[in-house]
Amino acid sequence: MAAVGAGGTTAATGPGVVSVGALEPGTSSAGNLKHLVLFLHEAVLVQYVDTLKLAVPSLIYTLQNNLQYVAISNLPAATFQVTYQLKILTTALFSVLMLNRSLSRLQWASLLLLFTGVAIVQAQQAGSGGPRLLDQNPGAGLAAVVASCLSSGFAGVYFEKILKGSSGSVWLRNLQLGLFGTALGLVGLWWAEGTAVARRGFFFGYTPAVWGVVLNQAFGGLLVAVVVKYADNILKGFATSLSIVLSTVASIRLFGFHVDPLFALGAGLVIGAVYLYSLPRSTAKAIASTSASGPCMHQQPPGQPPPPQLSSHRGDLITEPFLPKSVLVK
């Protein structure tokens, strides 16, 4: 959950709602805690209809997280990392359908390139006759990845639509998501392992490796928030590409994963597609116009003012959202 920003950042959901702001001089911590409780009561319980809207994406995100574990249990880590980039394709399609967002030609081409790269990787996975760990089922792993990508794309765009259609802050929405997600996770745990939990305890099986995964997921959510705030789309594209490379290297060292030319080709296409899709809109137009017109220079007619020049400042570039979902949900 994102914290209230320093320097007096407020979070209000509408008229009559108590806002959480900077500490006034001489104000006790108990008074601030009281205001926080009143704010949460008003935003979460009193406006329960608004809160219930978050039940849909929360349910889907909970399902998505479980599907990821099914997928990684049945696919090599490198193959999973490459295939999971299909979430960019599903998010883009749902953005066009649900938010009427337009994509540039370069973005459509990059999505086609992304799909081609993933298809090549899956063809390599199906054709490889190497040993599989823990009786892995590539078919089940692929189905879980595709379902996870579909749920990720829909939930992310649905959540973005909720954010843009209401005055609730991002941190409040993430709190509501967390409440539903925790409740749904506990229900699922009780349904599947209720007897075992009652007999052995809730934290049975929490080895250091499990705690490492939990902390990594929590840190990753906070890190995504930092990236969204301080980085641009190009850096996020490079980060995604680096994650694919690191996953491949780790799979080679830890699990004896073999990289053949077909996998290298598919992964390269996916990395290139991620980079092209994350380019700012103005840069993409410049690339398209340059490739269409060639190196020749356009002559300005006499007496006409020169055309405006594109600013080189990064803040002036109009960028498309790279992955429109909650900054704390991965």
C-alpha positions as CSV (number, residue, x, y, z in Angstrom):
1,M,0.0,0.0,0.0
2,A,1.4,3.4,-1.0
3,A,2.0,5.7,1.9
4,V,0.7,9.2,2.2
5,G,3.3,11.5,0.6
6,A,5.6,13.6,2.6
7,G,5.1,17.3,2.7
8,G,1.4,17.4,3.3
9,T,0.0,15.2,0.5
10,T,-3.7,14.7,1.1
11,A,-6.1,11.9,0.1
12,A,-9.8,12.8,-0.2
13,T,-12.6,10.9,-1.9
14,G,-15.2,13.6,-2.1
15,P,-17.1,16.2,-0.1
16,G,-17.4,15.5,3.6
17,V,-14.6,13.0,3.7
18,V,-11.9,13.6,6.3
19,S,-8.5,14.1,4.5
20,V,-5.2,12.9,5.8
21,G,-2.6,15.6,5.5
22,A,0.5,16.9,7.1
23,L,0.9,17.0,10.8
24,E,0.1,20.4,12.2
25,P,2.4,21.7,14.9
26,G,1.3,20.7,18.3
27,T,-1.1,18.0,16.9
28,S,-0.9,14.7,18.9
29,S,-0.4,11.4,17.2
30,A,-3.6,10.2,18.8
31,G,-5.5,13.0,17.0
32,N,-4.0,12.0,13.7
33,L,-4.8,8.4,14.3
34,K,-8.4,9.3,15.0
35,H,-8.6,11.3,11.7
36,L,-7.2,8.4,9.8
37,V,-9.7,6.0,11.3
38,L,-12.6,8.4,10.5
39,F,-11.3,8.7,7.0
40,L,-11.0,5.0,6.4
41,H,-14.5,4.4,8.0
42,E,-16.0,7.0,5.6
43,A,-14.1,5.8,2.5
44,V,-14.4,2.1,3.0
45,L,-17.5,1.3,5.0
46,V,-19.9,4.3,4.5
47,Q,-19.2,4.4,0.8
48,Y,-19.4,0.7,0.5
49,V,-20.8,0.7,-3.1
50,D,-17.6,2.4,-4.2
51,T,-15.6,-0.2,-2.2
52,L,-17.4,-3.1,-3.7
53,K,-16.3,-2.1,-7.2
54,L,-12.8,-3.2,-6.2
55,A,-14.0,-6.7,-5.5
56,V,-13.8,-7.7,-9.2
57,P,-10.1,-6.7,-9.9
58,S,-9.1,-8.0,-6.5
59,L,-10.7,-11.5,-7.2
60,I,-8.9,-11.5,-10.6
61,Y,-5.6,-10.5,-9.2
62,T,-5.8,-13.2,-6.6
63,L,-6.6,-15.7,-9.3
64,Q,-3.7,-14.4,-11.4
65,N,-1.2,-14.8,-8.6
66,N,-2.2,-18.4,-8.1
67,L,-2.0,-19.0,-11.9
68,Q,1.5,-17.7,-11.9
69,Y,2.6,-20.4,-9.4
70,V,0.9,-23.1,-11.5
71,A,2.7,-21.7,-14.6
72,I,6.2,-21.5,-13.0
73,S,5.8,-25.0,-11.6
74,N,5.3,-26.4,-15.1
75,L,7.6,-24.2,-17.2
76,P,11.3,-23.3,-17.1
77,A,11.9,-19.9,-15.5
78,A,13.3,-18.4,-18.7
79,T,10.4,-19.7,-20.8
80,F,7.9,-18.4,-18.3
81,Q,9.5,-15.0,-18.2
82,V,9.4,-14.7,-22.0
83,T,5.8,-16.0,-22.3
84,Y,4.5,-13.8,-19.5
85,Q,5.2,-10.7,-21.6
86,L,2.0,-11.5,-23.4
87,K,0.4,-9.4,-20.6
88,I,1.5,-6.4,-22.7
89,L,-0.6,-7.7,-25.6
90,T,-3.6,-8.4,-23.5
91,T,-3.4,-5.1,-21.7
92,A,-3.2,-3.2,-24.9
93,L,-6.2,-5.0,-26.4
94,F,-8.3,-4.4,-23.3
95,S,-7.2,-0.8,-23.3
96,V,-8.5,-0.4,-26.9
97,L,-11.8,-2.2,-26.1
98,M,-12.6,-0.7,-22.7
99,L,-10.9,2.7,-22.7
100,N,-11.1,3.5,-26.4
101,R,-7.3,4.0,-26.4
102,S,-5.6,4.3,-29.8
103,L,-2.3,2.6,-30.6
104,S,0.3,3.8,-33.1
105,R,1.3,1.6,-36.0
106,L,4.6,0.9,-34.4
107,Q,2.9,-0.3,-31.3
108,W,0.6,-2.6,-33.3
109,A,3.7,-3.9,-35.1
110,S,5.5,-4.5,-31.8
111,L,2.5,-6.4,-30.5
112,L,2.7,-8.7,-33.5
113,L,6.4,-9.1,-33.0
114,L,5.8,-9.9,-29.4
115,F,3.3,-12.6,-30.3
116,T,5.6,-14.1,-32.8
117,G,8.5,-14.2,-30.4
118,V,6.4,-16.0,-27.7
119,A,5.1,-18.5,-30.3
120,I,8.7,-19.3,-31.3
121,V,9.7,-19.8,-27.7
122,Q,6.7,-22.1,-27.1
123,A,7.5,-24.0,-30.3
124,Q,11.0,-24.5,-29.0
125,Q,9.7,-25.7,-25.6
126,A,7.3,-28.2,-27.3
127,G,10.0,-29.5,-29.6
128,S,12.8,-29.9,-27.0
129,G,13.2,-33.4,-25.7
130,G,15.3,-32.5,-22.7
131,P,14.6,-33.6,-19.1
132,R,11.9,-31.7,-17.2
133,L,12.0,-30.9,-13.5
134,L,9.4,-32.3,-11.1
135,D,7.2,-33.8,-13.8
136,Q,6.5,-30.5,-15.5
137,N,3.6,-30.2,-17.9
138,P,4.3,-27.6,-20.5
139,G,0.7,-27.6,-21.8
140,A,-0.7,-26.8,-18.3
141,G,2.0,-24.2,-17.8
142,L,1.2,-22.5,-21.1
143,A,-2.5,-22.5,-20.3
144,A,-1.8,-21.0,-16.9
145,V,0.3,-18.2,-18.4
146,V,-2.3,-17.3,-21.0
147,A,-5.0,-17.2,-18.4
148,S,-2.8,-15.2,-16.1
149,C,-2.0,-12.7,-18.9
150,L,-5.7,-12.3,-19.8
151,S,-6.7,-11.8,-16.2
152,S,-3.8,-9.3,-15.7
153,G,-4.8,-7.3,-18.8
154,F,-8.5,-7.1,-17.9
155,A,-8.0,-6.4,-14.2
156,G,-5.4,-3.7,-14.9
157,V,-7.5,-1.8,-17.4
158,Y,-10.6,-2.2,-15.2
159,F,-8.7,-0.8,-12.2
160,E,-7.4,2.1,-14.3
161,K,-11.0,2.8,-15.4
162,I,-12.1,2.9,-11.8
163,L,-9.2,5.3,-10.9
164,K,-10.1,7.7,-13.7
165,G,-13.8,7.5,-13.0
166,S,-13.7,8.5,-9.3
167,S,-11.9,10.9,-7.0
168,G,-10.4,8.1,-4.8
169,S,-6.7,8.2,-4.5
170,V,-4.4,5.4,-5.6
171,W,-3.3,4.5,-2.1
172,L,-7.0,4.2,-1.0
173,R,-7.8,2.0,-4.0
174,N,-4.8,-0.3,-3.2
175,L,-6.0,-0.5,0.4
176,Q,-9.4,-1.6,-0.8
177,L,-7.8,-4.1,-3.2
178,G,-5.7,-5.4,-0.3
179,L,-8.7,-5.9,2.0
180,F,-10.6,-8.0,-0.6
181,G,-7.4,-9.8,-1.7
182,T,-6.6,-10.9,1.9
183,A,-10.2,-12.0,2.5
184,L,-10.3,-14.0,-0.7
185,G,-6.9,-15.5,-0.1
186,L,-7.9,-16.7,3.4
187,V,-11.2,-18.2,2.0
188,G,-9.2,-20.1,-0.6
189,L,-6.7,-21.2,2.0
190,W,-9.4,-22.5,4.3
191,W,-11.2,-24.2,1.4
192,A,-8.1,-26.0,0.1
193,E,-6.0,-26.6,3.2
194,G,-8.2,-25.7,6.2
195,T,-7.7,-29.1,7.9
196,A,-3.9,-29.0,7.5
197,V,-3.7,-25.4,8.8
198,A,-5.8,-26.2,11.8
199,R,-3.6,-29.2,12.6
200,R,-0.1,-27.7,11.9
201,G,-0.6,-24.0,12.2
202,F,-0.8,-21.1,9.8
203,F,2.9,-20.6,9.3
204,F,3.8,-24.3,8.8
205,G,6.1,-24.7,5.8
206,Y,7.3,-21.1,5.9
207,T,10.9,-21.9,5.1
208,P,13.5,-19.2,4.6
209,A,13.0,-19.6,0.8
210,V,9.3,-19.0,1.2
211,W,9.9,-15.9,3.3
212,G,12.4,-14.7,0.6
213,V,9.6,-15.0,-2.0
214,V,7.2,-13.1,0.2
215,L,9.7,-10.3,0.8
216,N,10.7,-10.2,-2.8
217,Q,7.1,-9.8,-3.9
218,A,6.5,-7.0,-1.3
219,F,9.7,-5.2,-2.3
220,G,8.9,-5.6,-6.0
221,G,5.5,-3.9,-5.5
222,L,7.2,-0.9,-3.8
223,L,9.9,-0.9,-6.5
224,V,7.2,-0.7,-9.2
225,A,5.8,2.3,-7.5
226,V,9.2,4.0,-7.6
227,V,9.7,3.1,-11.2
228,V,6.3,4.5,-12.2
229,K,7.1,7.8,-10.4
230,Y,10.7,8.4,-11.4
231,A,11.4,6.4,-14.6
232,D,10.0,6.6,-18.1
233,N,8.7,4.0,-20.5
234,I,12.0,3.3,-22.2
235,L,13.7,2.5,-18.8
236,K,10.8,0.2,-18.0
237,G,11.3,-1.5,-21.3
238,F,15.0,-2.0,-20.6
239,A,14.1,-3.3,-17.1
240,T,11.8,-5.9,-18.6
241,S,14.5,-6.9,-21.1
242,L,17.0,-7.2,-18.4
243,S,14.7,-9.4,-16.3
244,I,14.4,-11.9,-19.3
245,V,18.2,-12.0,-19.6
246,L,18.7,-12.5,-15.9
247,S,16.0,-15.2,-15.7
248,T,17.7,-17.0,-18.6
249,V,21.2,-16.8,-17.0
250,A,19.8,-18.0,-13.6
251,S,18.0,-20.9,-15.3
252,I,21.2,-22.0,-17.0
253,R,23.2,-21.9,-13.7
254,L,20.6,-23.4,-11.4
255,F,18.5,-25.7,-13.5
256,G,20.8,-26.6,-16.4
257,F,18.5,-24.8,-18.9
258,H,19.8,-25.1,-22.5
259,V,19.6,-22.0,-24.8
260,D,19.3,-23.0,-28.4
261,P,19.1,-20.7,-31.5
262,L,15.3,-21.0,-31.6
263,F,14.9,-19.8,-28.0
264,A,17.4,-17.0,-28.5
265,L,15.5,-15.8,-31.6
266,G,12.1,-15.8,-29.8
267,A,13.5,-14.1,-26.7
268,G,15.2,-11.5,-28.9
269,L,12.0,-10.7,-30.7
270,V,10.2,-10.3,-27.4
271,I,12.9,-8.0,-26.0
272,G,12.8,-5.9,-29.2
273,A,9.0,-5.8,-29.1
274,V,8.9,-4.6,-25.5
275,Y,11.4,-1.8,-26.3
276,L,9.5,-0.7,-29.4
277,Y,6.1,-0.7,-27.6
278,S,7.5,1.4,-24.7
279,L,8.8,4.1,-26.9
280,P,7.2,7.5,-26.4
281,R,4.5,8.4,-29.0
282,S,6.5,11.3,-30.4
283,T,9.6,9.2,-30.8
284,A,7.6,6.5,-32.5
285,K,6.2,9.0,-35.0
286,A,9.7,10.3,-35.7
287,I,10.9,6.8,-36.4
288,A,8.0,6.1,-38.7
289,S,8.4,9.4,-40.6
290,T,12.1,8.9,-41.0
291,S,11.7,5.4,-42.4
292,A,9.0,6.5,-44.7
293,S,10.6,9.7,-46.1
294,G,14.2,8.6,-46.2
295,P,17.3,10.8,-45.7
296,C,16.1,13.6,-48.0
297,M,15.3,16.9,-46.4
298,H,12.1,18.8,-47.0
299,Q,12.6,22.2,-48.5
300,Q,10.7,25.0,-46.8
301,P,8.9,27.3,-49.3
302,P,10.1,31.0,-49.3
303,G,8.3,33.3,-46.9
304,Q,6.8,30.5,-44.8
305,P,7.7,30.2,-41.1
306,P,9.9,27.2,-40.2
307,P,8.1,24.2,-38.7
308,P,8.2,23.8,-34.9
309,Q,11.0,21.6,-33.6
310,L,10.5,18.8,-31.2
311,S,11.8,19.5,-27.8
312,S,14.6,17.2,-26.6
313,H,13.4,17.4,-23.0
314,R,12.0,14.1,-21.8
315,G,9.1,15.7,-20.0
316,D,7.7,17.1,-23.2
317,L,7.3,13.7,-24.8
318,I,3.8,12.3,-24.9
319,T,4.0,8.8,-23.7
320,E,1.5,5.9,-23.7
321,P,1.0,4.0,-20.5
322,F,3.3,1.0,-20.6
323,L,1.2,-1.2,-18.3
324,P,-1.9,0.5,-16.9
325,K,-2.4,-1.3,-13.7
326,S,-2.1,-0.6,-10.0
327,V,1.4,0.4,-9.1
328,L,1.4,-2.1,-6.2
329,V,0.0,-5.1,-8.0
330,K,2.4,-7.0,-10.1
